[in-house]
Amino acid sequence: MTQLNFTFPKKEKLKSKKLIEQLFTEGKTVTNFPIKLIYLPCTLENTPLKVGVTVAKRNFKSAVDRNRIKRLLREAYRSNKHIVYNNIEGDYALLFLYIGKQMPESETIEKSTIAVLTKLQKKLSDEKSS
């Protein structure tokens, strides 16, 4: 049994502008409203995943609201990353996009994050087997 790791250290954060642009141009998506997950296989050093979160300024004019949603997304990922973290082969860059139009409840974000991570896990294992 692998140990569950409920942390989100700096080395797992997606900060590379080049990699983020590459995600938007070449990445594949998994969606479970109100969260869209863009993923891309890539080569990373000392961690299997790099994760970023983003919220459209077009939908949420207030920075306070955007930051709150990003905080909720990061927290939901952190507490459920075990779904994919130890179960994938290869390195991936992930980007969580909040595509809803109104302020979410933390339970909504949590459920949607679990669903989207499960879908990603299933999709990646299907790609490996085919």
Secondary structure, 3 states (H helix, E strand, C coil): CCCCCCCCCHHHECCCHHHHHHHHHHCEEEEECCEEEEEEECCCCCCCEEEEEEECCCCCCCHHHHHHHHHHHHHHHHHHCHHHHCCCCCCEEEEEEECCCCCCCHHHHHHHHHHHHHHHHHHHHHHHHC
